[in-house]
Amino acid sequence: MQGADLVGGEGPELIMGDGSRWLDMGSLSYQASLGQSHAGVIAAIASQASQLCLAPPNADFPAKRELAAKLLSLAPKGFNKVFFTVGGSEANENAMKIARLVTGRLKFLSRYRSYHGATLGALALTGDYRRPPVEPALGGVIHILGEDPAVLEETMELEGPGTIAAVFMEPIPGANGVHLPRADYWPRMRAACDAHGTLLVADEVLTGFGRTGRCFGFEHEGVVPDMITVAKALTAGYAPLGAVLVHERVAEHFENEVLYAGLTNYAHPIGCAAALAALEAYEAEGLYTRAAGLEAVLLGGLKNICQANPTAASAARGRGLLGAVDLKGDSRFWERLLSALKEAHVLIHISERRGTAIVAPALNMSEEQLADGLQRIATAVATAASEG
Ligand code: PLP
C-alpha cells in the first residue's frame, strides 16, 4: 500500500490515490468488522456530531445510556456496570486497577503468546516480543506457557493462594497466531480462579462482537468471566472507544469506594453513537451467525492452501471469521510472499517472526469477495513456495 495515499474505501476495499484498490482480508487491525463506508454507522456519527459532539465525562446523554444498556444486555446475566475508555489497552489498564482495588492483591497472571495492549500495564500482561524492550513494565505479572490448564493451576498454587488479583486471557490469542484453547481450559481456569478468589478477565478486544461466530469469544467455553474488556469492533473501528464490562460481584465493591479513573474522553459521544450503530448493524444484518456459517468457507480455503503447498503451509485453524495458517520458509520465501500479496492487492496479517498468516475478513463481506480474497492469498503462497 506504500507509495500512494489512502483516500477512501468501499466495503472491504481500500481505495488509493492512484485509483488502485486493495481487498482487506484482515479488517485493518481487526477492528473493521463492517468494512469501509457503512452507511448506518456513518449516518449515526453525523447525526451525533450535529446534535451533541462534546460532553464532560460525568454527563448523561442518550447514546451513552443506551450503549451501556446494550452492552449489558449482550453480556451474561449478572453484569451490571460499564466503564468506558478510549481503546483496548486502556480497557485492560482499568480492569487491572479495578482488580487490584477489589481484591487488595497486586499480582496478575497471563499467557505467553498473548497481546493485551501498548500501554505499560497492558504491555506487562502481554506475552510476546513487545514487552521485553520496556521491562520491567509492571511488577508482579506472571506469564505461563502451553495449552494445558494444569500449568495454570499449578502456577496459581505455587505463586501462593490468595496472591493473584486477576487472570487476563484472550478467548483465542488472536494477533499471536489464533491458538484455540483446549475444551477444558476455560472451565478449569474458572474453577482455579474461584478456588483462589482471583478474578477472571476475558480480553475480548479482538474476539468480541462476532469475530468467532458468537458475540463474545468466551461464549464458546461455557464460562462466565468477572470482567470483559472490549474495543476495536465495538465501533467497527469508525471511532475510538473501549469499555470494561463489570459483573455485579466486582462492581459492588464500588458502592462504598471511589474508583479514581477519570478520562477526558470517557464515553465520547461520537464513539458511543458509532458503537450503538455498529452493534445495531451486527444484529440487523445477522452477522454473528453469518460469521459462524462462513467458518467452513474460511477454514476450507486455508486448508486448501496447506494441501497445495505442503512444504510451506500447515495447521489451518480458526473459529468464525478468524483463521490462521502456519507458514515456513527462509527469508527469501517471506520476501516473495510479501511481494506476491502486494501484487494481488490483498491485505492479511503476515508475521515472519511467528511464522503465521492470519485472516480476519469483515463480517459483512460477500461470499464472492471472501472466495476471491482466499484465492488471492492461495495464489500468493503458491508463488512464494514455488519460486524457491
Ligand atoms: N487486547 C487485545 C486482545 C488486542 O488484540 C489489542 C490490540 O490489538 C489490545 C488489547 C489493545 O487495544 P488498542 O490497540 O485498542 O489499545
Residues whose N, C-alpha, C, O or C-beta is under 5 A from the ligand:
A	BS01	PLP	G87 G88 S89 E90 Y115 H116 G117 E170 A175 D203 V205 L206 A231
